[in-house]
Amino acid sequence: MHREKAPMKVLTEDADSIIIYFSRSGNTENLVKMICNEMNADMLELTLSNPYPEDYDKTVERANEERDSGDFPEINTDMPDLS
């Protein structure tokens, strides 16, 4: 399930916290939305310069290789000032 939409980004002045997350298929994003509604939290989705494959098995293989080698994917997200 390749996602073509813009990354989720909700940054307000009155939030109590922020949830920064990654969601390959959208399942984590759905949970984050529910949590943010309950906690008055902002949200920011991390995206990758080289997204994971649509195929789940290929994604798992790549993630295992990255974890084993310590060569993690480059994040392609403009991070706000969190101070």
C-alpha positions as CSV (number, residue, x, y, z in Angstrom):
1,M,0.0,0.0,0.0
2,H,2.0,3.0,-1.3
3,R,0.9,6.3,0.1
4,E,1.0,9.2,-2.3
5,K,-0.5,11.8,0.0
6,A,1.4,14.6,1.8
7,P,2.8,13.7,5.3
8,M,0.5,14.4,8.2
9,K,1.6,17.6,10.0
10,V,-0.5,19.3,12.7
11,L,1.5,22.0,14.7
12,T,-0.4,24.4,16.9
13,E,0.5,26.9,19.6
14,D,-1.7,25.3,22.3
15,A,-0.8,21.6,22.2
16,D,0.4,20.0,25.4
17,S,2.8,17.6,23.5
18,I,3.7,16.3,20.0
19,I,3.7,12.8,18.7
20,I,6.3,12.2,16.0
21,Y,5.7,8.9,14.2
22,F,6.4,6.8,11.1
23,S,3.6,4.9,9.3
24,R,4.4,2.7,6.3
25,S,0.8,1.6,5.6
26,G,-1.3,4.1,7.6
27,N,-2.2,1.9,10.6
28,T,0.1,3.8,13.0
29,E,-1.3,7.1,11.6
30,N,-4.8,6.1,12.5
31,L,-3.7,5.3,16.1
32,V,-1.8,8.6,16.4
33,K,-4.9,10.5,15.3
34,M,-7.0,8.9,18.1
35,I,-4.3,9.5,20.7
36,C,-3.8,13.2,19.6
37,N,-7.5,13.8,20.0
38,E,-7.5,12.5,23.5
39,M,-4.2,14.2,24.6
40,N,-4.4,17.6,22.9
41,A,-1.2,16.7,21.1
42,D,0.2,17.8,17.8
43,M,1.4,15.3,15.3
44,L,4.2,15.1,12.8
45,E,4.7,12.2,10.4
46,L,8.3,11.2,9.5
47,T,8.9,10.4,5.8
48,L,11.9,8.7,4.2
49,S,14.0,9.9,1.3
50,N,13.8,6.3,-0.1
51,P,10.4,4.9,1.0
52,Y,10.0,1.3,1.9
53,P,8.7,-1.0,-0.8
54,E,5.0,-1.7,-1.1
55,D,5.6,-5.4,-0.7
56,Y,5.5,-6.3,3.0
57,D,8.1,-9.1,2.8
58,K,10.6,-6.8,0.9
59,T,10.0,-4.1,3.5
60,V,10.8,-6.5,6.4
61,E,13.9,-7.7,4.6
62,R,15.1,-4.2,4.1
63,A,14.3,-3.2,7.7
64,N,16.2,-6.2,9.0
65,E,19.2,-5.3,6.8
66,E,19.2,-1.7,8.1
67,R,18.9,-2.8,11.7
68,D,21.7,-5.4,11.3
69,S,24.1,-3.0,9.5
70,G,23.1,0.2,11.5
71,D,22.7,2.0,8.2
72,F,19.2,3.5,8.8
73,P,17.2,5.3,6.2
74,E,17.5,9.0,5.7
75,I,14.5,11.0,7.1
76,N,13.0,13.4,4.7
77,T,11.0,15.6,7.1
78,D,11.4,19.2,7.9
79,M,11.6,19.2,11.7
80,P,10.1,22.1,13.5
81,D,11.8,23.9,16.4
82,L,10.7,21.8,19.4
83,S,12.2,24.0,22.1
